[in-house]
Structures are given as C-alpha cells and as structure tokens.
Amino acid sequence: MSKVAAELQYSVEHEWIARDGAGPATIGVSAVAADALGDIVYVDLPEAGSAVTAGETCGEIESTKSVSDLYSPVTGMVTEVNTAAVEDPAVINTDPYGAGWLFKVEVASEGPLLSAEEYAAANGGEL
Amino acid sequence: MTENHTALYGEHRKAGASFTDFGGWQMPLKYSSELAEHHAVRNAAGLFDLSHMGEVWVTGPDAAAFLDYALAGKLSAVAVGKAKYSLICNVDGGIVDDLISYRLADERFLVVPNAGNAATVAGLLAERAASFNVVVEDASAETSLVAVQGPNAQAILLSLVPAEQHSLVTEMKYYAAGEVAITVNGTTNPLLVARTGYTGEDGFEIYVPNADAAALWQALLENGADQGLIPAGLASRDSLRLEAGMPLYGNELSIEGHAYSAGLGPVVSLAKESDFIGKAALAAIKEAGDGVSSGRKLVGLKGAGRRAARGHYTVLKDGATIGEVTSGQPSPTLGYPVAMAYVDVEHATVGTLLDVDLRGKAEPFEVVALPFYKRQK
C-alpha cells in the first residue's frame, strides 16, 4: 500500500504541501498518486515567479501510461521549482515526499486541505 | 461484465501485482515498475500471463479448407509445425480480430484470438463451420498461456526440458510450434510450445492446462531468476509491442477498419482459390486504393520533444486535422516518444513533419518507418 507521510497535508487532487513556518510552502504529489500513475517520465511545472491558484491546474505529470494534470493546492507566487525532478522525473516515484518535491510557493491562501489521516482514509494509503 | 480471473491470479496477488481490467479479465498491469519490466524483456527475460487469450481448436478433414474460408489468410499453405498471423473479417472486410493460428497436424489447428474477442471468434468459427467437416472446440476456459520473452528466454525454457529434447527448442524457428516435454516438480508432461510473442524479442509461448499453470509459472520464475527473469505485466507488454510496431486490437485494429489501411494487406490472400468471408469487400477496397492512395493509413510517429502522444490525440498538418493517434507513449528503449496513428495518405510518407495536439499544444512529430525497434539477431 502506498505511503502517506504523516507530517504533511494533502489536497483531494493528490498534491501534498509542507509548510515550514513563515517561509514558502513545498508542494509535491503523494506516493498514492505516483504509484497510480506508474513510472513518471515527464513533468511540466509552473515557472518560478508565476502565480498559481488553489484548485487550478499548474502543470502536468506524464507517466509511461498516462498524463495527469497537476493542481496547485494553494494560491500564491512560485518561488522555486525542482529542476532535478524535471531532469529526472523518476525521483518522483522513488522519493515523492523528499527529493521528488515539485515546487515552492509563497502562499497567499490555501485551498481545502486534508490531514494525512483523512487523505490516507480516503485513498487507501498507509500512514 | 463478469470479472474473470486466470488460473495464475493467486500468483499475481502473491507477487504484489497491481491489476487492470483487460477484455473483461483482471490482469496484472505491473508487479513493480513497468519500466523495469520492459527493460528486463529487452535485456534478459520477462514472464507474462496471457491466459486471458482464447484457444480454439479446429480439427477434422476440412480443417485447412475451413480456415481458408473463415480467415483472410491462406491457412492451407501453412506447414505442420508452423504458425501464421491472420485476420478474421466480417463480410464488409472489417476486422473482427487479429489472431495467430498454429498448424499442429494436417487436420488440426489451434486458433488464438485476443481475450476480448475470444467468445466472438469462437462463435463465428462455429457458425462458419456449418458446411465443413470440422469440429470447432473452444478450449479457452481450460487453457492457460504463459510467455517467456527476451534474449534469455531459450536458456530459461531449456532448464525445464529434458536434455534429449533440447534440440526441439533450440532448432525451433520463429513462428514455429510443437510439443515439448517440460518437467515441473519432477513430473514431465508434453506441452505445446510456440516460438512466438508480442514483444519484438525472441521468446516462447507455452500452453498449459489450468491445473498445471501455477506450478509451471513458479518453476519458470525460480529457474529463470539467475537469468534475470521477472514477471511482467500488461503495461510493459503494451510498451514492448508498440516499440515493435505491432498493432493492438481495439487501438490500431477494429471492425470499422480494414487490413489495407492498417498496413496488413499482405495478410489478406485474395489470390487463394477459395472464397473467404470478406473477400469480395476486401477486393473492392484494394481496387479502390483506400488506405493506400486515398483515405488514411497507419503510420509510425516519432516525437521531437519529450511529451508523448496518446491514443485519440489529434494529428495536425499546418493546424488542420489530418489524423488520429491510436497508441503512444514514451519509448523506454529508445528514449523518445513513439506513437502509431492513422493519417491521411498524402501525409503518410516517411519523413513527413506533422504535429500532434498534446492537450492543446501542437508538438512536432515525424512520420517514421515501423517498427520503431528491431532486435539485433
């Protein structure tokens, strides 16, 4: 069963968000989503400096089998993108909550977020 | 639709497979990583459960003449011990299924349709057999099929074959088949082995009664482990066949399509003396040139960027729609996106530069010859 990291919050679209004090939030996709997608081969991320809106698409993730939209769980300004994940998207499969993070956002407002427990219960993940 | 399980379902569960519905069957999509499974087949070996496919036996004095009538190919010209890829068509020339037939004796053939079409094909064969002296027997429900595919497939199979029968395997040509003694758990049984596959690699397909399937599966995995054999799911099977330029029924082939536009003209034997179902329609289509000089034909596309074209995406030339993608994904072996698509014949020449609408953005692709990948012999 796919791992759900206990210390993070989640959107219904399977993004996770880590908020570290007042700094930018880090965003990625859950292991549940990465496992369901299969081997990820391409990721299109919003550019640093661009605005993202909670609940709206801001990029896409492509696996060998399918393409999925990437949704921003928050509204704000993108401060940084993980170019290493763009170069080698396999890291999103192998370490979705760590080296496979996707982008950072200076958050203006959050969309609806789930706790790890709620997300795991809704998606059959393992805490 | 009822959810069918193969006799190997328990093995897949034990191995941690994730499942997908395919033709009404719950089949392993992948066990770990579909990319790892793909590369294993290209570089070592992979083990596939294909038990969802059909097995229809055609036996009797008219077996060859009957298949000449029921199928588009000339099955009477197939030598005993050989296989032939063919099509079963409707009267309009539409493709009901693509299938492989094995001639195992003068008067005995095994016809192997796709999973989703197995019942239809078995029914049609029985119907078309009415005026022939043959028995059509659908053994799909009792028969399992496992495939060992990849450069190490022969060595792995030989590990289960008594030494005195090794030459039956080593001398078996591509697209040949025959009974080979296979030893599992100390018991030796003759099984039908064919040197066929759907991966673009060397490999064998082994027909086995359901009751013996799990033991054979386990023995192959155990003996093949040191040869790099791993179980492989339908995700890798799809990427392997796409690289090998092989059509998939439901994607490239359909009842609305026909052999000529699919590039399968040579599979249709208009020259055979006997009539066959679809012959008149196919002769007219060939005469009219549909799929060759008019209409659309199946081509290979190679992506210039990293993003892949997928089934049903629109193919464009200077912004105008000129075709539709049938299958596509990033090629794990080649490292660039590959796709098959039906495009208007005037844009189907190798080297033509086209675009594919990738979710709202036109991305450049080039028409290339099929297959995308061909193994070194």
Interface residues (C-beta under 8 A of the other chain):
Chain A: D35 G38 D39 V41 Y42 D44 E60 E62 T64 K65 S66 V67 N93
Chain B: S18 K30 S33 E34 L35 H38 A235 S239 R306 R307 A308 R310 Q329 P330 P332 R359
